[in-house]
Amino acid sequence: MLEIDDPLVEELATELARRRGVSMDEAVVGALKAELERTTVAMPSEVAARVARLLAVGEPLRAALASSGQTLADIDAEMYDEDGLPR
C-alpha cells in the first residue's frame, strides 16, 4: 500500500483528478502509466532495427547520388546561393 504524506502530492493528484473527472487513485495510476510509457527506452535490438529501416529508405538516394558523380556540396551549390538562400 502506498502512503504519501506530502501535501503537494495530494494537491497535484486532486487537481489532476478534477481535470480528468476521475478519482485520485485513477488520476495517479494514469499519470504513472503515462510517465512509464514516456520514459520507456527502446531495446538495443529495436533501435538497430529502426536504424536498418532508415538506412534502407535512404539507400536508393545514396546509390543515385553515387552514380551521378555529384557530391552533397555540388548539390548544395546548385540549390542555394552564397547566402544559403534557395536559388
Sequence and secondary structure as in RCSB ss.txt:
>XXXX:A:sequence
MLEIDDPLVEELATELARRRGVSMDEAVVGALKAELERTTVAMPSEVAARVARLLAVGEPLRAALASSGQTLADI
DAEMYDEDGLPR
>XXXX:A:secstr
      HHHHHHHHHHHHHHTS HHHHHHHHHHHHHHHT    HHHHHHHHHHHHHHHHHHHHHHHHHT  HHHH
HHHHB TTS B 
